[in-house]
């Protein structure tokens, strides 16, 4: 096994190792890639409830009278006017429209915002914010290494969180918390944020906790969820879960040489905003025609297309796979691919290690999300 | 842990001989390392290969691994069941999860493969 001793740990690292977590290096952290097995963990989240340690994510507080307008000048989406407790998904771009990262921005209170970015981009975003931060009116506080993050995801996640009840003197009430909203409470070690968000396409929550409070909560969730079938979930299933509902993953569907319009997250862009970094380029790209598009592929030949595999149309290379795997829920090989925007729907092929494997375009997303409404709603399967 | 009724390769495959035909599969160690296997591609029956040739692939949710031919010969049978139920590679790696059978053309190559004790040492017991 590779040496993990130089990597950062989370308050839950010892727990993972003691409970069968197979630890791998990820964004500078030793994180569990799986416990029981990716298929079982994936099914636990789709059908019951799973817990994820995603403490590696970056959390940067942005405060002050200038915070709102300044953040709005850096992101594609709009946060001004967001009510307290409202969460906004957005991209942050360079001048050339390439995506630096995708992120969530929480409006916690007047002049108090929280930026949650990907672990792999934490240093880059922290640096970007620091570099662009005005001298007056905005303060940055990078709390990433002090903040633990636990995701509770699956149709039984609400039931499980409701069972927390009083915990270390804190009442956790998630009934009535709408999708992409949050509230804060005072925990023993400091402020907690309870957020109705996630990366699985299921009803779910994310709990931001001071490091010292996280192990007790994790163990309590495991204990109180035993009869619900709660399971710890590794990074491998986190990826297959987000893939089936076609959520972008930075380094795959998003990158510095891919624009939000190409990646299909133009819905999180407000070109009517006065200005934001990248606006000029993105407005021009939208007007001139977007050169590439993200498409959903189902393999019809035998084989699994992985990231980097070339997509072929009538024998010509027209793009490449950004993510591809065997879908545990749909039980077939699927792929997301970034291709020239003039590629028609229908039959295509993917070069899988030198062999041309047939595939066809299919509807987006592969699997519909159940983040809002009935957590056990019948899925519309393609 | 490692059965001594067969030979092993550095690539974590096993060969169990019956007459001049060897049954080939992957070891428990390899199956555990791969995680849940979801796709198996096997060589065509009747094809002939040399020792070390790539003859197929095994894919888990996250990873792709090549299958190598442990001993030179002709593929005489493949396990169709494992093609339809790749999870057998995880659950029955040493029995029903076998992959294909090869009729050896160079039986002396077997001597170069590891016995159970050596393979156990390689994989940390």
Contacts between the chains, C-beta under 8 A, distances in Angstrom:
chain1	res1	chain2	res2	distance
A	33	B	62	7.7
A	34	B	35	6.1
A	37	B	35	6.4
A	37	B	36	5.1
A	37	B	90	7.9
A	38	B	35	5.7
A	38	B	36	5.3
A	38	B	60	7.7
A	38	B	61	4.7
A	38	B	62	7.1
A	39	B	36	4.5
A	39	B	38	7.9
A	39	B	61	7.1
A	236	B	35	6.9
A	236	B	61	6.1
A	236	B	62	5.3
A	239	B	62	7.8
A	240	B	61	6.0
A	302	B	39	7.7
A	302	B	41	6.8
A	303	B	39	7.4
A	303	B	41	7.4
A	304	B	38	7.5
A	304	B	39	5.5
A	304	B	59	5.2
A	304	B	64	7.5
A	306	B	64	6.8
A	325	B	61	5.7
A	325	B	62	7.5
A	326	B	38	3.9
A	326	B	39	6.3
A	326	B	59	7.3
A	326	B	61	5.9
A	328	B	61	7.1
A	333	B	39	7.1
A	353	B	57	7.8
A	353	B	64	7.8
